[in-house]
């Protein structure tokens, strides 16, 4: 039996008279690396917000790790995000006066219990064991994004969502971050990456294309 960690059925999202998503039906298996691609306005960020419980659907079903998202209240959605989802954004959203270690531990605070040892372990996992006491202003853009990935990993979520994770990085750091996401996937994490860049999508197993809020096509990537 296939284990889908994400499944949408007839998903719609409307903002007053505007339909941002129309009849989206997708399935993502445990352990997949999936890219969601589309131009600006295609609905990919709206879809990601719904899949991460940052927003709710107007119509249709969203099944996340076997849970019907429509049955969760706001507290339930917050708990789901804390336990099941790791988020990596294009904008780093690091607290400037906290060290790398403290920024990672902040994610633990919202989850359950703060554990400095495990926070140091994930910073080591992303190659930043020597930068734990540095503040964001003392880190390069690539290092800041790796802190964000460590923050996303610290609570051991089964799914990592990355929204344009290399948008602010140079080519060298882009490759470092993509290699890191690929390695995490090879270790069993499900990765969902939102991007407009076809070169980035090649790192995934499968690319889902959206256009004007509709499913356009799907491609299997040879990697």
MOVEN-V404915 format. One record per run of one state. SS is the DSSP state (helix for helix, strand for strand, loop for the rest). FROM is the first residue (numbers start at 0). LEN is the number of residues. Records with the same first field share a line. If there is no record, write none. Layout:
SS: FROM-LEN  FROM-LEN
This chain:
loop: 0-3  15-2  24-2  29-3  37-6  51-7  64-2  71-2  88-10  111-4  125-3  131-3  138-2  153-5  163-7  186-3  195-2  201-4  211-2  220-3
strand: 3-12  17-7  26-3  32-5  58-6  66-2  84-4  98-1  134-1  158-5  189-6  205-6  213-7
helix: 43-8  68-3  73-11  99-12  115-10  128-3  135-3  140-13  170-16  197-4
